[in-house]
Amino acid sequence: MTTKSSLLKILEKSSRKGLGSGNLGVLVARAGVGKTACLVHIAMDKLLRNEKLVHASLQDSPEKVTSYYNVIFSELVKALDLTNPSDTKALIDKNRMILAYLNQSFELRRMRENLKNLSEKVGFVPDAIIVDGLDFSKVGVEMFEGFKKLAQEFQVEVWFSALSKGTPGDVKPQTIPAPADKFDSFFSIVIELQPTQSGVELRLLKDHDSTTLLHETVLLDPKTFLARG
């Protein structure tokens, strides 16, 4: 997979060409803009590089999460003109593990136990973790302190989705929307999704310790969430 065809284009513009092991990153957007789709694109990039990934969903069943991947994979097959889609699909399924924490059952302790079991009993050691559906307005600093320790302990990068509050125009450009702003210090990369008349715009709001590329944007097709142009 080439990042020229996906939202990973914005990460290529970052100072370290990505998030990196031991770090936390977050996609921030209002409801319905496409946070989950973008997370799945990040996951797909990892999986197609033959890296292993755990997708932890706090809202959707494993079947629904799998359907997200299937839809986006279909778009990638068209966009990238994949010659052996069945082999590629098998690679994705082999490298991905879905964990569902439904009905407010998520606990960091439980995730740590799940990751240890995957490693020790199945030999599945992830390179990245997707956490979709965590309510930033209902957690405290200790949650992200725990995630940072987990990322460093297992040497994985961890990506989150965060629902932003307020309406367009409430937040100054290049500032992190609430409630994710309360946890800014824990994130190495922050990307905002903003709907525009031309598509969905990705804005790099935080790039590790760099301040030189914070005006970089990428425009996505709102139907496929592949990069335009």
CYANA upper distance limits for C-alpha pairs under 8 A (distance plus 0.5 A):
  1 MET  CA     45 ASP  CA      6.98
  1 MET  CA     48 LEU  CA      6.61
  1 MET  CA     49 ARG  CA      7.88
  1 MET  CA     80 LEU  CA      7.79
  2 THR  CA      6 SER  CA      8.04
  2 THR  CA     45 ASP  CA      8.50
  3 THR  CA      7 LEU  CA      7.56
  3 THR  CA      8 LEU  CA      5.52
  3 THR  CA      9 LYS  CA      5.81
  3 THR  CA     12 GLU  CA      8.19
  3 THR  CA     45 ASP  CA      8.03
  4 LYS  CA      8 LEU  CA      7.87
  4 LYS  CA      9 LYS  CA      6.17
  4 LYS  CA    227 ALA  CA      7.76
  5 SER  CA      9 LYS  CA      8.01
  5 SER  CA     79 ALA  CA      7.74
  5 SER  CA     80 LEU  CA      7.97
  5 SER  CA    226 LEU  CA      6.27
  5 SER  CA    227 ALA  CA      6.06
  5 SER  CA    228 ARG  CA      8.45
  6 SER  CA     41 HIS  CA      7.47
  6 SER  CA    225 PHE  CA      7.65
  6 SER  CA    226 LEU  CA      5.04
  6 SER  CA    227 ALA  CA      5.50
  7 LEU  CA     11 LEU  CA      8.21
  7 LEU  CA     38 CYS  CA      7.61
  7 LEU  CA     41 HIS  CA      7.51
  7 LEU  CA     42 ILE  CA      8.08
  7 LEU  CA    202 LEU  CA      8.38
  7 LEU  CA    218 VAL  CA      7.74
  7 LEU  CA    220 LEU  CA      7.57
  7 LEU  CA    225 PHE  CA      7.72
  7 LEU  CA    226 LEU  CA      6.69
  7 LEU  CA    227 ALA  CA      6.21
  8 LEU  CA     12 GLU  CA      6.94
  8 LEU  CA     41 HIS  CA      8.21
  8 LEU  CA     42 ILE  CA      7.15
  8 LEU  CA     45 ASP  CA      8.14
  9 LYS  CA     13 LYS  CA      7.23
  9 LYS  CA    218 VAL  CA      7.65
  9 LYS  CA    227 ALA  CA      7.98
 10 ILE  CA     14 SER  CA      7.32
 10 ILE  CA    202 LEU  CA      7.89
 10 ILE  CA    204 LEU  CA      7.70
 10 ILE  CA    216 GLU  CA      7.97
 10 ILE  CA    217 THR  CA      7.32
 10 ILE  CA    218 VAL  CA      6.59
 11 LEU  CA     17 LYS  CA      6.05
 11 LEU  CA     18 GLY  CA      5.52
 11 LEU  CA     19 LEU  CA      8.26
 12 GLU  CA     17 LYS  CA      5.11
 12 GLU  CA     18 GLY  CA      7.00
 13 LYS  CA     17 LYS  CA      6.86
 13 LYS  CA    213 LEU  CA      7.94
 13 LYS  CA    216 GLU  CA      7.93
 14 SER  CA     18 GLY  CA      6.82
 14 SER  CA    207 ASP  CA      6.51
 14 SER  CA    213 LEU  CA      7.45
 15 SER  CA    207 ASP  CA      7.14
 15 SER  CA    208 HIS  CA      7.88
 15 SER  CA    210 SER  CA      7.12
 15 SER  CA    213 LEU  CA      8.24
 16 ARG  CA     20 GLY  CA      8.42
 16 ARG  CA    208 HIS  CA      8.43
 19 LEU  CA     23 ASN  CA      6.85
 19 LEU  CA     24 LEU  CA      7.79
 19 LEU  CA     25 GLY  CA      7.20
 19 LEU  CA    157 GLU  CA      7.13
 19 LEU  CA    188 SER  CA      7.38
 19 LEU  CA    189 ILE  CA      6.99
 20 GLY  CA    156 VAL  CA      8.11
 20 GLY  CA    157 GLU  CA      6.19
 21 SER  CA    127 ASP  CA      8.04
 21 SER  CA    128 ALA  CA      8.27
 21 SER  CA    151 ALA  CA      7.58
 21 SER  CA    152 GLN  CA      7.73
 21 SER  CA    155 GLN  CA      5.69
 21 SER  CA    156 VAL  CA      5.05
 21 SER  CA    157 GLU  CA      5.00
 22 GLY  CA    148 LYS  CA      7.46
 22 GLY  CA    150 LEU  CA      8.48
 22 GLY  CA    151 ALA  CA      4.97
 22 GLY  CA    152 GLN  CA      4.70
 22 GLY  CA    153 GLU  CA      8.18
 22 GLY  CA    154 PHE  CA      8.23
 22 GLY  CA    155 GLN  CA      5.64
 22 GLY  CA    156 VAL  CA      5.81
 22 GLY  CA    157 GLU  CA      5.84
 22 GLY  CA    158 VAL  CA      8.22
 23 ASN  CA    148 LYS  CA      7.33
 23 ASN  CA    151 ALA  CA      6.84
 23 ASN  CA    152 GLN  CA      7.90
 23 ASN  CA    156 VAL  CA      7.86
 23 ASN  CA    157 GLU  CA      5.61
 23 ASN  CA    158 VAL  CA      6.93
 23 ASN  CA    187 PHE  CA      7.52
 23 ASN  CA    188 SER  CA      6.66
 24 LEU  CA    147 PHE  CA      8.40
 24 LEU  CA    148 LYS  CA      7.31
 24 LEU  CA    151 ALA  CA      8.00
 24 LEU  CA    157 GLU  CA      6.51
 24 LEU  CA    158 VAL  CA      5.37
 24 LEU  CA    159 TRP  CA      6.44
 24 LEU  CA    160 PHE  CA      8.25
 24 LEU  CA    186 PHE  CA      7.22
 24 LEU  CA    187 PHE  CA      5.42
 24 LEU  CA    188 SER  CA      6.32
 24 LEU  CA    189 ILE  CA      7.57
 25 GLY  CA    157 GLU  CA      8.26
 25 GLY  CA    158 VAL  CA      6.73
 25 GLY  CA    159 TRP  CA      5.27
 25 GLY  CA    160 PHE  CA      6.75
 25 GLY  CA    187 PHE  CA      5.76
 25 GLY  CA    188 SER  CA      6.29
 25 GLY  CA    189 ILE  CA      5.21
 25 GLY  CA    190 VAL  CA      6.33
 26 VAL  CA    159 TRP  CA      5.99
 26 VAL  CA    160 PHE  CA      5.08
 26 VAL  CA    161 SER  CA      6.07
 26 VAL  CA    162 ALA  CA      7.29
 26 VAL  CA    187 PHE  CA      7.53
 26 VAL  CA    189 ILE  CA      7.03
 26 VAL  CA    190 VAL  CA      5.58
 26 VAL  CA    191 ILE  CA      6.82
 27 LEU  CA     35 LYS  CA      6.92
 27 LEU  CA     39 LEU  CA      8.23
 27 LEU  CA    159 TRP  CA      8.17
 27 LEU  CA    160 PHE  CA      6.76
 27 LEU  CA    161 SER  CA      5.35
 27 LEU  CA    162 ALA  CA      6.61
 27 LEU  CA    190 VAL  CA      6.63
 27 LEU  CA    191 ILE  CA      5.39
 27 LEU  CA    192 GLU  CA      6.26
 27 LEU  CA    193 LEU  CA      7.64
 28 VAL  CA     35 LYS  CA      7.67
 28 VAL  CA    161 SER  CA      6.54
 28 VAL  CA    162 ALA  CA      5.30
 28 VAL  CA    163 LEU  CA      6.50
 28 VAL  CA    164 SER  CA      6.56
 28 VAL  CA    177 PRO  CA      8.03
 28 VAL  CA    180 ALA  CA      8.10
 28 VAL  CA    190 VAL  CA      7.88
 28 VAL  CA    191 ILE  CA      6.66
 28 VAL  CA    192 GLU  CA      5.19
 28 VAL  CA    193 LEU  CA      6.66
 29 ALA  CA     33 VAL  CA      6.85
 29 ALA  CA     34 GLY  CA      8.24
 29 ALA  CA     35 LYS  CA      7.10
 29 ALA  CA    162 ALA  CA      7.10
 29 ALA  CA    163 LEU  CA      5.98
 29 ALA  CA    164 SER  CA      5.75
 29 ALA  CA    192 GLU  CA      6.37
 29 ALA  CA    193 LEU  CA      5.58
 29 ALA  CA    194 GLN  CA      7.18
 30 ARG  CA    163 LEU  CA      5.93
 30 ARG  CA    164 SER  CA      5.47
 30 ARG  CA    165 LYS  CA      7.28
 30 ARG  CA    193 LEU  CA      8.47
 31 ALA  CA    163 LEU  CA      6.83
 31 ALA  CA    164 SER  CA      8.18
 33 VAL  CA    193 LEU  CA      7.48
 33 VAL  CA    194 GLN  CA      7.78
 33 VAL  CA    195 PRO  CA      7.15
 33 VAL  CA    200 VAL  CA      8.11
 34 GLY  CA     38 CYS  CA      6.73
 34 GLY  CA    193 LEU  CA      8.26
 34 GLY  CA    225 PHE  CA      8.49
 35 LYS  CA     39 LEU  CA      6.71
 35 LYS  CA    161 SER  CA      6.49
 35 LYS  CA    162 ALA  CA      8.37
 35 LYS  CA    193 LEU  CA      8.08
 36 THR  CA     40 VAL  CA      6.69
 36 THR  CA    132 ASP  CA      7.33
 36 THR  CA    161 SER  CA      7.59
 37 ALA  CA     41 HIS  CA      6.86
 37 ALA  CA     68 TYR  CA      7.70
 37 ALA  CA     72 ILE  CA      8.14
 37 ALA  CA    225 PHE  CA      7.58
 38 CYS  CA     42 ILE  CA      6.90
 38 CYS  CA    225 PHE  CA      7.41
 39 LEU  CA     43 ALA  CA      6.72
 39 LEU  CA    130 ILE  CA      7.53
 39 LEU  CA    132 ASP  CA      8.40
 39 LEU  CA    159 TRP  CA      7.95
 39 LEU  CA    160 PHE  CA      8.29
 39 LEU  CA    161 SER  CA      7.92
 40 VAL  CA     44 MET  CA      6.49
 40 VAL  CA     68 TYR  CA      7.90
 40 VAL  CA     69 TYR  CA      7.00
 40 VAL  CA     72 ILE  CA      8.16
 41 HIS  CA     45 ASP  CA      6.79
 41 HIS  CA     72 ILE  CA      7.98
 42 ILE  CA     46 LYS  CA      7.15
 43 ALA  CA     47 LEU  CA      6.70
 43 ALA  CA     53 LEU  CA      7.50
 43 ALA  CA    130 ILE  CA      7.80
 44 MET  CA     48 LEU  CA      6.46
 44 MET  CA     69 TYR  CA      8.50
 44 MET  CA     92 ILE  CA      8.08
 45 ASP  CA     49 ARG  CA      6.89
 46 LYS  CA     50 ASN  CA      7.20
 46 LYS  CA     51 GLU  CA      5.77
 46 LYS  CA     52 LYS  CA      7.59
 46 LYS  CA     53 LEU  CA      7.72
 46 LYS  CA    128 ALA  CA      8.23
 47 LEU  CA     51 GLU  CA      5.59
 47 LEU  CA     52 LYS  CA      6.63
 47 LEU  CA     53 LEU  CA      7.35
 47 LEU  CA     91 LEU  CA      7.88
 47 LEU  CA     92 ILE  CA      5.99
 47 LEU  CA     95 ASN  CA      6.56
 47 LEU  CA     96 ARG  CA      7.60
 48 LEU  CA     88 THR  CA      7.99
 48 LEU  CA     91 LEU  CA      7.80
 48 LEU  CA     92 ILE  CA      7.13
 50 ASN  CA     91 LEU  CA      7.77
 50 ASN  CA     92 ILE  CA      8.49
 50 ASN  CA     95 ASN  CA      7.40
 51 GLU  CA     95 ASN  CA      7.08
 51 GLU  CA    126 PRO  CA      7.85
 51 GLU  CA    127 ASP  CA      6.58
 52 LYS  CA     95 ASN  CA      5.10
 52 LYS  CA     96 ARG  CA      6.46
 52 LYS  CA    124 PHE  CA      8.09
 52 LYS  CA    125 VAL  CA      7.29
 52 LYS  CA    126 PRO  CA      5.06
 52 LYS  CA    127 ASP  CA      5.84
 52 LYS  CA    128 ALA  CA      7.32
 53 LEU  CA     95 ASN  CA      6.74
 53 LEU  CA     96 ARG  CA      5.49
 53 LEU  CA     97 MET  CA      6.84
 53 LEU  CA    126 PRO  CA      5.35
 53 LEU  CA    127 ASP  CA      6.36
 53 LEU  CA    128 ALA  CA      5.47
 53 LEU  CA    129 ILE  CA      6.19
 53 LEU  CA    130 ILE  CA      8.12
 54 VAL  CA     96 ARG  CA      6.38
 54 VAL  CA     97 MET  CA      5.28
 54 VAL  CA     98 ILE  CA      6.31
 54 VAL  CA     99 LEU  CA      7.62
 54 VAL  CA    126 PRO  CA      6.74
 54 VAL  CA    128 ALA  CA      7.02
 54 VAL  CA    129 ILE  CA      5.28
 54 VAL  CA    130 ILE  CA      6.76
 55 HIS  CA     96 ARG  CA      7.79
 55 HIS  CA     97 MET  CA      6.69
 55 HIS  CA     98 ILE  CA      5.29
 55 HIS  CA     99 LEU  CA      6.60
 55 HIS  CA    129 ILE  CA      6.32
 55 HIS  CA    130 ILE  CA      5.15
 55 HIS  CA    131 VAL  CA      6.84
 55 HIS  CA    132 ASP  CA      8.25
 56 ALA  CA     98 ILE  CA      6.46
 56 ALA  CA     99 LEU  CA      5.18
 56 ALA  CA    100 ALA  CA      6.24
 56 ALA  CA    101 TYR  CA      7.76
 56 ALA  CA    129 ILE  CA      7.70
 56 ALA  CA    130 ILE  CA      6.30
 56 ALA  CA    131 VAL  CA      5.39
 56 ALA  CA    132 ASP  CA      6.83
 57 SER  CA     61 SER  CA      7.88
 57 SER  CA     62 PRO  CA      8.34
 57 SER  CA     65 VAL  CA      8.14
 57 SER  CA     98 ILE  CA      8.08
 57 SER  CA     99 LEU  CA      6.81
 57 SER  CA    100 ALA  CA      5.38
 57 SER  CA    101 TYR  CA      6.63
 57 SER  CA    102 LEU  CA      8.16
 57 SER  CA    130 ILE  CA      8.47
 57 SER  CA    131 VAL  CA      6.55
 57 SER  CA    132 ASP  CA      5.49
 57 SER  CA    133 GLY  CA      6.72
 58 LEU  CA    100 ALA  CA      6.53
 58 LEU  CA    101 TYR  CA      5.29
 58 LEU  CA    102 LEU  CA      5.90
 58 LEU  CA    103 ASN  CA      8.34
 58 LEU  CA    104 GLN  CA      7.67
 58 LEU  CA    105 SER  CA      8.45
 58 LEU  CA    106 PHE  CA      7.32
 58 LEU  CA    131 VAL  CA      8.08
 58 LEU  CA    132 ASP  CA      6.68
 58 LEU  CA    133 GLY  CA      5.48
 58 LEU  CA    134 LEU  CA      6.84
 59 GLN  CA    100 ALA  CA      8.10
 59 GLN  CA    101 TYR  CA      7.69
 59 GLN  CA    102 LEU  CA      6.20
 59 GLN  CA    103 ASN  CA      8.10
 59 GLN  CA    132 ASP  CA      8.06
 59 GLN  CA    133 GLY  CA      6.15
 60 ASP  CA     64 LYS  CA      6.48
 60 ASP  CA     65 VAL  CA      6.87
 60 ASP  CA    100 ALA  CA      7.47
 60 ASP  CA    102 LEU  CA      7.59
 61 SER  CA     65 VAL  CA      6.83
 61 SER  CA    100 ALA  CA      6.54
 61 SER  CA    102 LEU  CA      7.94
 62 PRO  CA     66 THR  CA      6.54
 62 PRO  CA     98 ILE  CA      6.60
 62 PRO  CA     99 LEU  CA      7.50
 62 PRO  CA    100 ALA  CA      6.68
 63 GLU  CA     67 SER  CA      6.80
 64 LYS  CA     68 TYR  CA      7.03
 65 VAL  CA     69 TYR  CA      7.16
 65 VAL  CA     98 ILE  CA      8.24
 66 THR  CA     70 ASN  CA      6.75
 67 SER  CA     71 VAL  CA      6.69
 68 TYR  CA     72 ILE  CA      6.84
 69 TYR  CA     73 PHE  CA      6.36
 70 ASN  CA     74 SER  CA      6.71
 71 VAL  CA     75 GLU  CA      7.14
 72 ILE  CA     76 LEU  CA      6.75
 72 ILE  CA    224 THR  CA      7.72
 73 PHE  CA     77 VAL  CA      6.65
 73 PHE  CA     89 LYS  CA      8.38
 74 SER  CA     78 LYS  CA      7.14
 75 GLU  CA     79 ALA  CA      6.67
 75 GLU  CA    224 THR  CA      6.93
 76 LEU  CA     80 LEU  CA      6.14
 76 LEU  CA     81 ASP  CA      8.20
 76 LEU  CA     82 LEU  CA      8.39
 77 VAL  CA     81 ASP  CA      5.95
 77 VAL  CA     82 LEU  CA      5.71
 77 VAL  CA     85 PRO  CA      7.20
 78 LYS  CA     82 LEU  CA      7.80
 84 ASN  CA     88 THR  CA      6.82
 85 PRO  CA     89 LYS  CA      6.45
 86 SER  CA     90 ALA  CA      6.72
 87 ASP  CA     91 LEU  CA      6.82
 88 THR  CA     92 ILE  CA      6.85
 89 LYS  CA     93 ASP  CA      6.76
 90 ALA  CA     94 LYS  CA      6.59
 91 LEU  CA     95 ASN  CA      6.69
 92 ILE  CA     96 ARG  CA      6.61
 93 ASP  CA     97 MET  CA      8.35
101 TYR  CA    105 SER  CA      5.73
101 TYR  CA    106 PHE  CA      5.60
102 LEU  CA    106 PHE  CA      7.77
106 PHE  CA    110 ARG  CA      7.65
106 PHE  CA    111 MET  CA      8.14
107 GLU  CA    111 MET  CA      6.93
108 LEU  CA    112 ARG  CA      6.64
108 LEU  CA    143 MET  CA      8.18
108 LEU  CA    146 GLY  CA      7.50
108 LEU  CA    147 PHE  CA      7.92
109 ARG  CA    113 GLU  CA      6.82
110 ARG  CA    114 ASN  CA      6.69
111 MET  CA    115 LEU  CA      6.66
112 ARG  CA    116 LYS  CA      6.72
112 ARG  CA    150 LEU  CA      7.74
113 GLU  CA    117 ASN  CA      6.62
114 ASN  CA    118 LEU  CA      6.65
115 LEU  CA    119 SER  CA      6.75
115 LEU  CA    125 VAL  CA      8.30
116 LYS  CA    120 GLU  CA      6.46
117 ASN  CA    121 LYS  CA      5.91
117 ASN  CA    122 VAL  CA      7.68
118 LEU  CA    122 VAL  CA      5.58
118 LEU  CA    123 GLY  CA      6.66
118 LEU  CA    124 PHE  CA      5.68
118 LEU  CA    125 VAL  CA      7.41
119 SER  CA    123 GLY  CA      5.05
119 SER  CA    124 PHE  CA      5.31
119 SER  CA    125 VAL  CA      5.69
120 GLU  CA    124 PHE  CA      8.35
126 PRO  CA    156 VAL  CA      7.32
127 ASP  CA    155 GLN  CA      7.72
127 ASP  CA    156 VAL  CA      5.44
127 ASP  CA    157 GLU  CA      7.27
128 ALA  CA    156 VAL  CA      5.38
128 ALA  CA    157 GLU  CA      5.27
128 ALA  CA    158 VAL  CA      6.31
128 ALA  CA    159 TRP  CA      8.34
129 ILE  CA    156 VAL  CA      7.34
129 ILE  CA    157 GLU  CA      6.77
129 ILE  CA    158 VAL  CA      5.23
129 ILE  CA    159 TRP  CA      6.79
130 ILE  CA    158 VAL  CA      6.39
130 ILE  CA    159 TRP  CA      5.41
130 ILE  CA    160 PHE  CA      6.67
131 VAL  CA    158 VAL  CA      7.70
131 VAL  CA    159 TRP  CA      6.51
131 VAL  CA    160 PHE  CA      5.37
131 VAL  CA    161 SER  CA      7.46
132 ASP  CA    160 PHE  CA      6.32
132 ASP  CA    161 SER  CA      6.00
133 GLY  CA    160 PHE  CA      8.47
133 GLY  CA    161 SER  CA      7.05
133 GLY  CA    162 ALA  CA      8.03
134 LEU  CA    160 PHE  CA      8.05
134 LEU  CA    161 SER  CA      7.68
134 LEU  CA    162 ALA  CA      7.60
135 ASP  CA    139 VAL  CA      7.34
135 ASP  CA    162 ALA  CA      7.56
135 ASP  CA    163 LEU  CA      7.92
136 PHE  CA    140 GLY  CA      8.42
136 PHE  CA    162 ALA  CA      6.90
136 PHE  CA    163 LEU  CA      7.94
136 PHE  CA    179 PRO  CA      6.61
136 PHE  CA    180 ALA  CA      6.89
137 SER  CA    179 PRO  CA      6.38
139 VAL  CA    143 MET  CA      6.89
140 GLY  CA    144 PHE  CA      8.01
141 VAL  CA    145 GLU  CA      6.73
141 VAL  CA    183 PHE  CA      7.24
142 GLU  CA    146 GLY  CA      6.56
143 MET  CA    147 PHE  CA      6.83
144 PHE  CA    148 LYS  CA      6.46
144 PHE  CA    183 PHE  CA      7.96
144 PHE  CA    186 PHE  CA      7.16
145 GLU  CA    149 LYS  CA      6.85
145 GLU  CA    186 PHE  CA      7.97
146 GLY  CA    150 LEU  CA      6.64
147 PHE  CA    151 ALA  CA      6.54
148 LYS  CA    152 GLN  CA      6.80
148 LYS  CA    186 PHE  CA      7.67
149 LYS  CA    153 GLU  CA      6.42
150 LEU  CA    154 PHE  CA      6.56
150 LEU  CA    155 GLN  CA      8.48
151 ALA  CA    155 GLN  CA      5.99
151 ALA  CA    156 VAL  CA      5.52
151 ALA  CA    157 GLU  CA      6.54
151 ALA  CA    158 VAL  CA      7.05
152 GLN  CA    156 VAL  CA      7.26
162 ALA  CA    180 ALA  CA      7.11
163 LEU  CA    179 PRO  CA      8.38
164 SER  CA    177 PRO  CA      6.36
164 SER  CA    178 ALA  CA      6.24
164 SER  CA    179 PRO  CA      6.90
164 SER  CA    180 ALA  CA      7.77
165 LYS  CA    177 PRO  CA      7.55
165 LYS  CA    178 ALA  CA      6.32
165 LYS  CA    179 PRO  CA      7.33
166 GLY  CA    170 ASP  CA      6.86
166 GLY  CA    178 ALA  CA      8.45
171 VAL  CA    175 THR  CA      7.32
171 VAL  CA    176 ILE  CA      8.42
171 VAL  CA    177 PRO  CA      6.91
174 GLN  CA    203 ARG  CA      8.49
174 GLN  CA    205 LEU  CA      5.91
174 GLN  CA    214 LEU  CA      7.78
174 GLN  CA    215 HIS  CA      8.25
175 THR  CA    205 LEU  CA      7.15
176 ILE  CA    180 ALA  CA      7.30
176 ILE  CA    181 ASP  CA      5.70
176 ILE  CA    184 ASP  CA      8.21
176 ILE  CA    190 VAL  CA      8.25
176 ILE  CA    192 GLU  CA      8.40
176 ILE  CA    205 LEU  CA      7.20
177 PRO  CA    181 ASP  CA      6.26
178 ALA  CA    182 LYS  CA      7.59
179 PRO  CA    183 PHE  CA      8.49
180 ALA  CA    184 ASP  CA      7.09
183 PHE  CA    187 PHE  CA      7.77
187 PHE  CA    208 HIS  CA      8.39
188 SER  CA    206 LYS  CA      7.32
188 SER  CA    207 ASP  CA      6.69
188 SER  CA    208 HIS  CA      4.95
188 SER  CA    209 ASP  CA      8.14
189 ILE  CA    204 LEU  CA      8.14
189 ILE  CA    205 LEU  CA      8.00
189 ILE  CA    206 LYS  CA      5.53
189 ILE  CA    207 ASP  CA      5.42
189 ILE  CA    208 HIS  CA      6.33
190 VAL  CA    204 LEU  CA      6.73
190 VAL  CA    205 LEU  CA      5.84
190 VAL  CA    206 LYS  CA      5.33
190 VAL  CA    207 ASP  CA      7.47
191 ILE  CA    202 LEU  CA      6.96
191 ILE  CA    203 ARG  CA      6.02
191 ILE  CA    204 LEU  CA      5.21
191 ILE  CA    205 LEU  CA      6.12
191 ILE  CA    206 LYS  CA      7.59
192 GLU  CA    201 GLU  CA      8.49
192 GLU  CA    202 LEU  CA      6.16
192 GLU  CA    203 ARG  CA      5.60
192 GLU  CA    204 LEU  CA      7.09
192 GLU  CA    205 LEU  CA      7.28
193 LEU  CA    200 VAL  CA      6.92
193 LEU  CA    201 GLU  CA      6.16
193 LEU  CA    202 LEU  CA      5.30
193 LEU  CA    203 ARG  CA      7.03
194 GLN  CA    200 VAL  CA      6.09
194 GLN  CA    201 GLU  CA      5.58
194 GLN  CA    202 LEU  CA      7.02
194 GLN  CA    203 ARG  CA      8.31
195 PRO  CA    199 GLY  CA      6.56
195 PRO  CA    200 VAL  CA      4.93
195 PRO  CA    201 GLU  CA      6.61
196 THR  CA    200 VAL  CA      6.28
196 THR  CA    201 GLU  CA      7.20
198 SER  CA    219 LEU  CA      8.31
199 GLY  CA    219 LEU  CA      6.72
199 GLY  CA    220 LEU  CA      6.13
199 GLY  CA    221 ASP  CA      5.81
199 GLY  CA    222 PRO  CA      5.79
200 VAL  CA    219 LEU  CA      6.18
200 VAL  CA    220 LEU  CA      5.47
200 VAL  CA    221 ASP  CA      6.96
200 VAL  CA    222 PRO  CA      6.22
200 VAL  CA    225 PHE  CA      8.33
201 GLU  CA    217 THR  CA      7.06
201 GLU  CA    218 VAL  CA      6.23
201 GLU  CA    219 LEU  CA      5.00
201 GLU  CA    220 LEU  CA      6.62
202 LEU  CA    217 THR  CA      5.83
202 LEU  CA    218 VAL  CA      5.59
202 LEU  CA    219 LEU  CA      6.72
202 LEU  CA    220 LEU  CA      7.98
203 ARG  CA    214 LEU  CA      8.28
203 ARG  CA    215 HIS  CA      7.73
203 ARG  CA    216 GLU  CA      6.80
203 ARG  CA    217 THR  CA      5.23
203 ARG  CA    218 VAL  CA      7.43
204 LEU  CA    213 LEU  CA      8.20
204 LEU  CA    214 LEU  CA      6.12
204 LEU  CA    215 HIS  CA      7.42
204 LEU  CA    216 GLU  CA      6.55
204 LEU  CA    217 THR  CA      7.03
205 LEU  CA    214 LEU  CA      6.27
205 LEU  CA    215 HIS  CA      8.40
206 LYS  CA    210 SER  CA      8.27
206 LYS  CA    211 THR  CA      8.23
206 LYS  CA    214 LEU  CA      7.21
207 ASP  CA    211 THR  CA      7.54
207 ASP  CA    213 LEU  CA      8.05
207 ASP  CA    214 LEU  CA      7.71
218 VAL  CA    227 ALA  CA      7.31
218 VAL  CA    228 ARG  CA      8.29
219 LEU  CA    227 ALA  CA      6.29
219 LEU  CA    228 ARG  CA      6.17
219 LEU  CA    229 GLY  CA      8.38
220 LEU  CA    224 THR  CA      8.32
220 LEU  CA    225 PHE  CA      5.62
220 LEU  CA    226 LEU  CA      5.83
220 LEU  CA    227 ALA  CA      4.86
220 LEU  CA    228 ARG  CA      5.93
221 ASP  CA    225 PHE  CA      5.43
221 ASP  CA    226 LEU  CA      6.09
221 ASP  CA    227 ALA  CA      6.74
221 ASP  CA    228 ARG  CA      6.60
